[in-house]
Amino acid sequence: MHPTIQKFHDLVLAKDHDGVPALMAEDVRFKPPTYWATWNGRDAVSAVLGHVNEVFENFVYRRVMGEGQDWALEFQCTIEGLDCVGVDLITLNEEGLMQDFEVVMRPHKTIGALREAMNKRVATDPRFLKFREALS
């Protein structure tokens, strides 16, 4: 497994978000499962993922697949008591940092619960509010 993917995997499982930003390119792009938009930049993506790390419960990775720059990390968790299965699709840049990060999930009901939980969290987080403008 690529060292960046291994480190990300380990940090997420440890619920230790502090080391995640250093694994991202400055201009990382993140596509969430909750709406059709892209978050751009290390600070914005880090803020979003930090909240997600707190919303997901009973999080485990089921499989890690990939090689070179392209990786898929299949996970399962619960959100507000609802079961979820998803995949982190990560593309690394030439420096080995996360350049593109997309999350796909199911079922639809759980994605709705994630969106609701995230909206509540970010609406009251002053450091996060400036990143709402980062949506494109």
Residue pairs with C-beta under 8 A, 6 or more apart in sequence:
1 9
1 64
2 66
2 68
2 71
2 92
2 96
3 96
4 23
4 92
4 96
4 97
4 98
5 64
5 66
5 71
5 73
5 90
5 92
7 19
7 23
8 20
8 23
8 73
8 90
8 98
9 61
9 64
9 73
11 17
11 18
11 19
11 20
11 23
12 20
12 53
12 59
12 61
13 59
13 60
13 61
15 53
15 54
15 59
17 46
17 49
17 50
17 53
20 46
20 49
20 50
21 42
21 43
21 46
23 97
23 98
24 42
24 45
24 46
24 97
24 98
24 101
25 42
25 93
25 95
25 97
25 98
25 99
26 41
26 42
27 40
27 41
27 42
27 99
28 40
28 41
28 42
28 45
28 97
28 98
28 99
28 100
28 101
29 38
29 39
29 40
29 45
29 99
29 100
29 101
30 38
30 39
30 40
30 44
30 45
30 48
30 49
30 101
30 102
31 37
31 38
31 39
31 100
31 101
31 102
31 103
32 39
32 48
32 103
33 86
33 103
33 104
33 105
33 111
33 114
34 111
34 114
34 115
34 118
35 115
37 135
37 136
38 135
38 136
39 45
39 48
39 131
39 134
39 135
40 134
40 136
41 134
43 131
44 131
44 134
45 101
47 122
47 125
47 127
47 128
47 131
48 118
48 122
48 131
51 118
51 121
51 122
51 125
51 128
52 114
52 118
54 121
55 79
55 114
55 117
55 118
55 121
56 77
56 78
56 79
56 84
57 77
57 78
57 79
58 76
58 77
58 78
59 75
59 76
59 77
60 75
60 76
60 77
61 73
61 74
61 75
62 74
62 75
62 76
62 85
63 72
63 73
63 74
64 71
64 72
64 73
64 74
65 71
65 72
65 73
65 74
66 72
66 90
68 92
69 91
69 92
69 93
70 90
70 91
70 92
71 88
71 89
71 90
71 91
71 92
72 87
72 88
72 89
72 90
73 87
73 88
73 90
74 85
74 86
74 87
75 85
75 86
75 87
75 88
76 83
76 84
76 85
76 86
77 84
77 86
78 84
79 110
79 113
79 114
79 117
80 113
80 116
80 117
82 107
82 109
82 110
82 113
83 107
83 110
84 105
84 106
84 107
84 110
84 111
84 114
85 105
85 106
86 103
86 104
86 105
86 106
87 103
87 104
87 105
88 101
88 102
88 103
89 100
89 101
89 102
89 103
89 104
90 98
90 100
90 101
91 98
91 99
91 100
91 101
92 98
92 99
93 99
105 111
105 114
121 128
122 128
122 129
122 132
